[in-house]
């Protein structure tokens, strides 16, 4: 499978939306850096993220979530991973696609 990483904020960029439009069923999406703002419940992309979660697994890097003070606002069902989990995801997937 393919791991998609998104590091841009959905408030300043449409990278997350483009990723979700293209991602294949069964793939994984990892939100990192400012991309973790895509995990915010109630945001402009929250409904699109929730809809995508029916076909893909969405992760967010816990250190970036905590650094931005949004840990209590993450969409239910998004899996928080630490750096070791990030490494595991890259190993478990055949390829990594970074959305810039």
C-alpha positions as CSV (number, residue, x, y, z in Angstrom):
1,X,0.0,0.0,0.0
2,X,0.9,3.7,-0.1
3,X,1.5,6.0,2.8
4,X,0.6,9.7,2.0
5,X,2.1,12.4,4.1
6,X,0.7,15.9,4.3
7,X,2.6,18.7,6.0
8,X,0.7,21.8,4.9
9,X,-2.1,23.5,6.8
10,X,-5.5,23.1,5.1
11,X,-6.1,26.7,6.1
12,X,-3.4,28.0,3.7
13,X,-3.1,25.2,1.1
14,X,-5.4,22.6,-0.6
15,X,-2.8,19.8,-0.3
16,X,-4.9,17.7,2.1
17,X,-8.0,18.0,0.0
18,X,-6.1,17.1,-3.2
19,X,-4.6,14.1,-1.4
20,X,-8.0,12.9,-0.2
21,X,-9.4,13.2,-3.7
22,X,-6.7,10.9,-5.1
23,X,-6.0,8.4,-2.3
24,X,-6.9,4.8,-3.0
25,X,-9.0,2.6,-0.7
26,X,-6.9,1.0,2.0
27,X,-4.1,3.6,1.9
28,X,-2.9,5.5,4.9
29,X,-2.7,9.3,5.3
30,X,-0.3,10.7,7.9
31,X,-0.7,14.4,8.9
32,X,2.6,15.9,10.1
33,X,3.8,19.4,10.9
34,X,1.1,22.0,10.0
35,X,-0.8,19.2,8.2
36,X,-2.1,18.2,11.6
37,X,-4.5,21.1,11.5
38,X,-6.4,18.8,9.1
39,X,-7.3,16.7,12.1
40,X,-9.2,19.5,13.8
41,X,-12.8,18.6,14.5
42,X,-15.2,21.3,13.2
43,X,-12.7,22.8,10.7
44,X,-13.4,23.5,7.0
45,X,-12.0,20.1,6.0
46,X,-13.3,18.0,8.9
47,X,-16.3,16.6,6.9
48,X,-14.0,15.6,4.0
49,X,-11.5,14.0,6.4
50,X,-14.4,12.1,8.1
51,X,-15.7,10.9,4.8
52,X,-12.3,9.7,3.7
53,X,-11.9,7.7,6.9
54,X,-14.4,5.3,5.5
55,X,-11.9,4.1,3.0
56,X,-8.4,5.1,4.3
57,X,-6.7,5.2,7.7
58,X,-5.8,8.7,8.9
59,X,-3.0,9.3,11.3
60,X,-1.6,12.4,12.9
61,X,1.9,12.8,14.5
62,X,1.2,13.2,18.2
63,X,4.2,15.5,18.8
64,X,2.9,18.0,16.2
65,X,-0.6,17.8,17.5
66,X,0.6,18.5,21.0
67,X,2.9,21.3,19.9
68,X,0.0,23.1,18.3
69,X,-2.3,22.7,21.3
70,X,-5.0,20.8,19.5
71,X,-4.8,17.4,21.2
72,X,-8.3,17.7,22.7
73,X,-9.8,18.8,19.3
74,X,-8.8,15.9,17.1
75,X,-11.5,14.2,15.0
76,X,-12.6,10.9,16.6
77,X,-11.0,8.0,14.8
78,X,-7.8,9.7,13.7
79,X,-5.0,7.6,15.1
80,X,-2.2,9.5,16.9
81,X,1.3,8.1,16.3
82,X,4.7,9.0,17.8
83,X,7.9,9.1,15.8
84,X,8.4,5.3,16.2
85,X,4.9,4.9,14.8
86,X,5.8,7.2,11.9
87,X,8.8,4.9,11.1
88,X,6.6,1.8,11.4
89,X,4.2,3.3,8.9
90,X,7.0,3.9,6.4
91,X,8.2,0.4,6.8
92,X,4.7,-1.2,6.6
93,X,3.9,0.6,3.3
94,X,5.5,-0.1,-0.1
95,X,5.9,3.6,-0.9
96,X,5.6,7.0,0.6
97,X,4.0,9.9,-1.2
98,X,4.8,13.3,0.3
99,X,2.2,15.9,-0.6
100,X,4.0,19.3,-0.8
